[in-house]
C-alpha cells in the first residue's frame, strides 16, 4: 500500500522495446516534496522512467502510481504532472508571458487571471521585466527559466525535468542548479530530475537513484551514495574510485573481497604511522 506522502511509486515496472529491456522490473518510491534525481549513463533507463511518469510511454508490465492512483494506462493530459525539456519547447511567435500562460489559456482561465498568474510565476523565476519579449530575444538561461515558469504555473503536483541544463555552458549550469533547488524549496512540489551529470545530481538532490542497464543500482542520499556505494558500478560511476579486485584484496588485506578507494581519502604515511580506516565492500 502506498503512503499518502508518496508522490510516485514504481511497482515492478518494465518497459520493453522489442528485445530491448529499457526498464527491467524496477520498484521504488519518490516522496512528496523531495528533489529526486535519476542518474545514469545513456541507455540506462532513467529517461524511459521519466517518460513513464509523464505518460509518454506505458509500462509493458507492472504498475505506476501517482499519489496512490494507478496511472499505468492513463494518458498524459489526465496526469497531474508537467515536463521541462532540454530544448525549452517554447512558442517562438508568442511573448514570454503568453508562453507561460498557454496552459492556463487551454484551461480557459480568464485573460486577466492568466496574466496575473503568469506575471507572478515570472517574478518567481526572476523574469518579471521580460514578460513582453519573444524567446529569440532571451539567453539560453532565460529561456530555460521561461520553460520552468510555464511548467509550474498550472501548479502540478510533480515536475519532471529531462536534462534541462544540458544545453547551457558550465558557469550558467552551476547558477541554474542553485536557482532550481531554491525554486523547488519555494514552490514545495516534487521535482524529478533526469541527468547523466553526477555533479548536478549530487549538488541538488535530496535523494538520487543510480540507473544501469534498465535497473536501479542504488537509491540514497548524495552523501551515502558517494561514501557507501552499493555496487561496483555505483562506485565507478559516481565520483572517482580505485577499484581493488578480490584477488588483489586477498593478497593485501587477507580478505578476498573487492572494494573501492576514493583517491581523496588516500594518505601516504611513514612506517608506524598507519591509522584505522573503513573500506566499503562493493558487489
N, C-alpha and C positions, 0 to 999 in steps of 0.2 A: 504493500500500500504506500502511496506517495504522500509525504507530509505536505501540508499547505505551503510551507516555506520553500518547497522545491519548485523552481521555475521550469526546468526541463528535465525529463527523465528518458534515457535510452534503456530499453528493456530487451536485451538480446537482439539488437537491431543489426541486420545485414543489408547491404545493397550491392548487388552483383550486376555487372555489365557483361553478359555472355559468360565466359570463363573467368573473367577478372573479378576478384572479390575486393571491391574498392573499400567496403566497410564489412568487417567479418565478425559478427556476433559480439558487438560491444554493448556493455551495460555500465552506465554511470549516471550521476545526477549533478545538476547545476543549481546552486542555491539562489533563491531570490535575492536580488540586490547586490550580487557579487560581480566583480570583474574577472571573468573566466576566459583564459586563453587556450586555444587548441594549437599546439606547436608540433611541427614535424617537417620532414623534407617533402619535396614534390612527390605526389602519388601515395602519400601515407594514409590518406582517408580523412584528413581534417576538413578540407573544403567540402567533400561529399557530406560529411556530418552537418556542416553549416547549411547546405542546400536541403538536407532532410528536414532540419528545423524550420526553414523558410517555406517548405512545401514545394520547392522546385524539383525535388526528387522524392519518390515514395519508396518506403522500405520493401525489399524483396521478402523479408521476414522480420518478425519481432514487432514491438510496439514503441511508439514515440508519444510522450505525454507532455503537454504544456499546462502547467498549473493544475495537474491532476486530470486533465481532459485528454483522452486519446485522440490525437490528430493524425494518426498514421495515414489515413486516406483523405484528410481534409485539404481542400485547395488553398493556395497561398492567401487569397483575399479574405478567407474566413479564419485567419490566424492572427493573434494579437502580437505580431512581430513586424519590424521593419528592417531593411538591409541597407548598409552603406557599402558601395563598391569602390574598388581601386580607381576606376576611370571616372568617378563622380556621377556620371549619367544625368547631367543637368540639361535642361532645355535651353539651347543657345538663343532662341528668339524671345525668351521671357526675361524679365528683370529678376534680380536676386529675390525680392520679396514675393514675386509671382511664382518662382520656383519653390520657395519654401511653403507657400500657401496652396500649392497644387493639390495636395491630398485633401486639404480642407474643402477646396472647391468641388472635388469629386464627391465629397460627403454632403455637399450643398449647404455648407455653413455660410451664413450671410457675409457679404463682402466686407462690411465694416469689422465684423468679428474676425474674419480671415486676416485682415490687415493688422488688427491688434495682436493676434496670436503670433503671426509671422514676425512682427517687429519685436515682440517680447523674446522670441527664440533667437532672433538675430542679435539682440542685445546680449544674450547668454553666451553666444559664440564670438562676441566682440566684433560684430559686423554691422552694428546699428547705423553707421554712417554710409553704408554701401548698398542700401535697400534698392535704390533706383538704377544701379549699374547692371550691365549684362555680364554673363560668365566670362566672355572673352576679355573683359576689362579687369579681371582679377588674376592674382597669382595662383599657383598650384595650391598653396596652403589655404588661401582664402576660399577657393572653390571647394576644397575638402570641408571647410567649416560650413559652407552653404549646404553641402550634401548632408552633413550631420544635422543641421537645423531642420532641413526638410524631413529627415527620418524621424526626428524627435517631436516635431510639432503636433503629431497625432497622439502623443503620449502612449506609445506602445509599452507593453509590459516587458518586452525583451528587444534589445537592439543587437542586430547581427552586423559584424564588421569584417568584411572579406579583404584582408591585406590592404587597408585603406591608405596606408602611408607609403606603399611600395614605390610610388612614382615620384616621391619627394626626395630632395637631397638630404644628406646626413644631418646637417645642422637643423634644418626645418623638421625632419622626422623627430629629433630629440625634443624640440619645442612642442610639437604636436602631441608627443607622448605625455608630457606634463599636462597639457590642456585637456586631453582626452580623459585622463584619470580625474582631474579636477571636475570636469563636466559630469562624469559618471557619479561622483560623490554628490554633486549639486542636484541632479535630477533623481538620483536614488533608484534607478531601474537596473535590470540585469544587462550587462554588456558581455557579449560572447565574441571573442576576437580571434580571428584566424591569422597565423603568421608562420613563416619559416625562420624568422629572425629571433633567436633566443634572447638577445638583449631587450627587444621590445617586450617579449612575454615576461621576462623576469622583472623588468622595471615597473610594469603597470599592473600586474595581475594579483588578485587575492589568491587564486589557485591556477595551476597550469596542468593540462592534460598533454602528455607527450605521446604522439602517434607514430606508428611504424608499421608498414605493410598491412594497413587496414585494421589494426588493433591498437588498443591503448596500453602503452607500456607502463605508465605511472601517472597518477593524479595526486598532487600535493601542493603545498605552498612553494613559492620560488626558492626559499631558503632550504627547505627539506629536499627538493629535487636536486639542488646543487650539492648539498652536503651529504645526502644519503640516497644516491641514485639506486633504483631498484634493479636495474638490469645493465648489462654492458653497453647496450645501445644508448640508454639514457646518459650513462657516464661519458660516453664518447661524443654524443650529440650536443649535450648541454655543457658548455664550458670546455676547457682543455683538460685532458686526463692522460696519464701514463698508465696503460693497461699492462698488468703483470699476469701472465697466464699461469695456470695451475702448476705446471711442471717447474717453472722458474720459482714460483712462490714456495713450492715444496723444498727446493734447494736452499733458498734464502731464509725462510722462516720456519721450516719444518712442518708446514701445513699446506697440502696440495690443493689450495683453493684460489681461484682468480680474484684479484682485487684491483682497485683503481687508486692512483695517486694524483692529487691535484698539484701541479707544479709549484703554485704559490705556497703550498704547505711544506715543501721540502726544505730542510735546513742541513747544511754541511757543518759538522762539528768534529772536534778532535777526539782522540781516544779518551774514553772515560766520561765524556760529556753527553752521552746518549740520554734522551728524555722519553718518557712514555708517550705513545701515540695510538690513535684509534684508526684502524683500517676498515673500510667499508667493503664487504664482500659483494660482488656483483654476479648475477646469474648469467 
